[in-house]
Amino acid sequence: MPIITHNVITVNMKKPKEKHPYHHGDLKKALVEATIQLLKEDGYQSLSLRKISKLAGVSQAAPYRHYNDLESLIADVASEGFKLLTDQLSKIRRKAKSNPLLQFRESGLSYVEFALTNPDLFQIMYGNQIQNHSEYETLIAAEDEPFEILKEIITDCKNAKIIKTADIEKTSIAAWTMVHGIAVLLLGNQVMFRNLDLKHARTVTKELIEHLFVGLKNQ
């Protein structure tokens, strides 16, 4: 009911509730999760702050509480991707703790499978949507973690006299570069990896990792 005070009419009005309220501190998480969902549904080329905000159930202005622009949000999404990859490699390392050669083979295979099952997230992690990764400290730290795990695996293989290498860092870079190249060519359906389904992609990846191992094998 209107309230009359000194001939001035005021109306009691409640502030409309947000359609999908979020709790303080959850906004960044909600935006990152919405972005990952949008990647799965529509692909990385469809990303926009407007679409992400709508999916997260917040106003179009809400992302600017934490992010300067779309790129800075994408950097956090890429960080989540590297964390997921790190988790996969960590599980392999724990599962095959006493078998470094199995860790070596399965980590490469896991990397390629991660790319094939998360193609748009993989594109965000390694594509040119982020012009300069070094501007984002959290992203740099997340990127380094899976590579550190690979170096640990290579070190264990060397200590077990399974492979020979004079430079753990360079050997790890070579191994990473090879499986990354396989992943990129498979995703692009390019060159010698045209028209391969997941099963055959897995087989080819295994064969190439084995080929790399033979080259490193301690005779």
Phi and psi in degrees as a GROMACS rama.xvg file:
@    title "Ramachandran Plot"
@    xaxis  label "Phi"
@    yaxis  label "Psi"
@TYPE xy
-64.7999  146.576  PRO-2
-110.377  123.147  ILE-3
-98.2243  120.302  ILE-4
-135.154  115.083  THR-5
51.5046  46.7318  HIS-6
63.6234  11.3979  ASN-7
-106.037  128.761  VAL-8
-96.6024  125.066  ILE-9
-118.649  152.25  THR-10
-121.283  128.507  VAL-11
-72.8113  115.401  ASN-12
-128.555  133.209  MET-13
-90.8251  142.134  LYS-14
-65.7853  128.319  LYS-15
-62.0029  140.404  PRO-16
-76.1351  147.603  LYS-17
-70.5165  148.49  GLU-18
-60.3839  -44.1038  LYS-19
-129.47  82.2213  HIS-20
-63.8824  146.939  PRO-21
-123.096  153.579  TYR-22
-86.7659  151.355  HIS-23
-56.3735  130.394  HIS-24
95.8575  -11.181  GLY-25
-99.5644  -6.54912  ASP-26
-61.8836  -46.8888  LEU-27
-59.3382  -44.9705  LYS-28
-61.3757  -43.2802  LYS-29
-62.5952  -39.8707  ALA-30
-69.9246  -40.8317  LEU-31
-64.7517  -44.7879  VAL-32
-63.8445  -39.0895  GLU-33
-65.2239  -38.9411  ALA-34
-64.5524  -43.7613  THR-35
-63.5268  -40.1125  ILE-36
-64.2332  -42.008  GLN-37
-64.954  -36.0179  LEU-38
-59.5652  -44.5878  LEU-39
-67.2199  -37.3427  LYS-40
-83.4958  -42.2498  GLU-41
-124.071  -8.66536  ASP-42
90.5674  162.025  GLY-43
-67.0011  -26.3399  TYR-44
-71.9955  -13.7682  GLN-45
-89.9461  -4.52762  SER-46
-65.8064  134.633  LEU-47
-156.191  152.169  SER-48
-61.592  -32.6472  LEU-49
-63.812  -48.1798  ARG-50
-67.0426  -40.0674  LYS-51
-64.527  -44.0715  ILE-52
-60.9229  -44.1076  SER-53
-61.8983  -44.6752  LYS-54
-66.6797  -35.0883  LEU-55
-76.7991  -13.5747  ALA-56
77.7159  32.9696  GLY-57
-127.427  170.901  VAL-58
-71.2854  161.3  SER-59
-66.4303  -19.9886  GLN-60
-84.895  -18.509  ALA-61
-57.6777  -42.9829  ALA-62
-56.4975  -27.321  PRO-63
-72.6301  -4.96429  TYR-64
-69.6451  -25.7004  ARG-65
-123.462  -23.0687  HIS-66
-126.825  141.598  TYR-67
-76.4955  -31.6725  ASN-68
-162.783  -177.459  ASP-69
-62.9266  -39.1545  LEU-70
-59.7422  -42.3683  GLU-71
-66.0995  -31.9777  SER-72
-70.2333  -43.3474  LEU-73
-60.5253  -34.4509  ILE-74
-61.118  -39.395  ALA-75
-68.0858  -36.423  ASP-76
-65.5198  -42.8785  VAL-77
-60.6528  -39.6184  ALA-78
-59.5058  -42.0189  SER-79
-62.6797  -37.3489  GLU-80
-61.7161  -44.6097  GLY-81
-66.8035  -32.4212  PHE-82
-65.9591  -40.4042  LYS-83
-62.8133  -43.0537  LEU-84
-63.4082  -42.0736  LEU-85
-60.611  -42.0146  THR-86
-60.295  -42.7233  ASP-87
-62.6789  -46.2277  GLN-88
-67.772  -35.7689  LEU-89
-64.4503  -39.0538  SER-90
-64.37  -41.6468  LYS-91
-62.1193  -43.0061  ILE-92
-63.2098  -40.4104  ARG-93
-70.8897  -42.0682  ARG-94
-65.8016  -37.5393  LYS-95
-112.379  44.1768  ALA-96
-53.981  -39.4881  LYS-97
-93.9499  6.70358  SER-98
-131.996  81.5391  ASN-99
-61.5755  -31.3119  PRO-100
-65.7584  -40.3316  LEU-101
-64.9276  -38.5114  LEU-102
-59.9223  -44.1033  GLN-103
-59.3777  -47.8782  PHE-104
-69.1982  -46.4883  ARG-105
-71.8535  -30.413  GLU-106
-66.3203  -40.3435  SER-107
-65.6476  -42.6442  GLY-108
-64.5379  -41.1206  LEU-109
-63.0862  -38.1421  SER-110
-60.5728  -47.6407  TYR-111
-66.2913  -42.3318  VAL-112
-63.9372  -36.9009  GLU-113
-59.6296  -44.5729  PHE-114
-64.4038  -41.5802  ALA-115
-72.5915  -29.8593  LEU-116
-91.2211  -13.8066  THR-117
-132.601  58.3301  ASN-118
-60.6904  -40.2647  PRO-119
-77.8441  -33.7437  ASP-120
-65.4607  -41.0962  LEU-121
-60.5473  -39.6837  PHE-122
-63.5392  -40.4271  GLN-123
-63.8747  -39.4233  ILE-124
-66.223  -37.2658  MET-125
-120.421  -6.83896  TYR-126
-80.8302  -169.744  GLY-127
-98.3287  19.3735  ASN-128
-66.6197  -25.5908  GLN-129
-111.555  111.865  ILE-130
-68.6807  -38.4639  GLN-131
-140.2  100.159  ASN-132
-61.1659  -29.2023  HIS-133
-66.0897  -11.1139  SER-134
-78.3589  -9.07633  GLU-135
-123.501  100.668  TYR-136
-61.1549  -40.3879  GLU-137
-62.0466  -40.3622  THR-138
-65.8493  -44.6838  LEU-139
-59.0447  -44.2884  ILE-140
-62.7342  -42.1446  ALA-141
-66.9468  -36.7713  ALA-142
-63.8341  -37.5089  GLU-143
-71.418  -27.6143  ASP-144
-61.0442  -50.2251  GLU-145
-65.0331  -32.5174  PRO-146
-68.0351  -36.0769  PHE-147
-63.5684  -37.6088  GLU-148
-64.1987  -43.2123  ILE-149
-60.7756  -41.4479  LEU-150
-62.3637  -37.3734  LYS-151
-63.7011  -40.6784  GLU-152
-65.0044  -45.8726  ILE-153
-61.7508  -39.6637  ILE-154
-62.6999  -43.6501  THR-155
-63.8849  -38.4674  ASP-156
-64.311  -40.1049  CYS-157
-66.6593  -45.391  LYS-158
-63.9062  -29.9988  ASN-159
-84.3797  3.36082  ALA-160
60.3304  32.0942  LYS-161
-85.2345  -38.4476  ILE-162
-127.339  161.116  ILE-163
-114.801  134.224  LYS-164
-160.579  140.82  THR-165
-96.6592  -6.98818  ALA-166
-145.791  99.8726  ASP-167
-58.6064  -42.8555  ILE-168
-60.2314  -50.6713  GLU-169
-67.9219  -38.1589  LYS-170
-64.1235  -40.4071  THR-171
-65.4489  -40.4211  SER-172
-63.2208  -41.871  ILE-173
-62.8654  -44.661  ALA-174
-64.1939  -44.6478  ALA-175
-62.3332  -45.6303  TRP-176
-61.3712  -39.3933  THR-177
-64.6135  -50.8561  MET-178
-68.7167  -31.0164  VAL-179
-65.7757  -42.3537  HIS-180
-62.0072  -40.7371  GLY-181
-60.2244  -47.0523  ILE-182
-59.9363  -45.8865  ALA-183
-64.0303  -43.5506  VAL-184
-67.762  -37.3716  LEU-185
-66.1244  -43.4509  LEU-186
-64.3252  -34.6085  LEU-187
-86.335  -3.14635  GLY-188
53.838  48.3375  ASN-189
-116.702  156.626  GLN-190
49.4938  -122.841  VAL-191
-78.0847  -1.41946  MET-192
-110.721  26.4598  PHE-193
-70.1129  138.08  ARG-194
58.8415  37.23  ASN-195
-97.623  131.362  LEU-196
-81.5301  176.048  ASP-197
-60.7468  -38.9912  LEU-198
-62.5472  -47.9825  LYS-199
-71.372  -32.5255  HIS-200
-62.5802  -40.6722  ALA-201
-62.6113  -43.2653  ARG-202
-63.0908  -47.0192  THR-203
-62.5394  -41.4061  VAL-204
-62.062  -44.3417  THR-205
-58.0968  -44.5261  LYS-206
-63.6075  -40.6815  GLU-207
-71.9892  -36.3079  LEU-208
-65.1914  -38.8008  ILE-209
-63.3438  -39.41  GLU-210
-63.0706  -41.7255  HIS-211
-63.2232  -42.9766  LEU-212
-61.3514  -42.8151  PHE-213
-59.4333  -38.4059  VAL-214
-67.1124  -27.6319  GLY-215
-96.3998  -9.81289  LEU-216
-57.8799  138.628  LYS-217
-82.1022  104.501  ASN-218
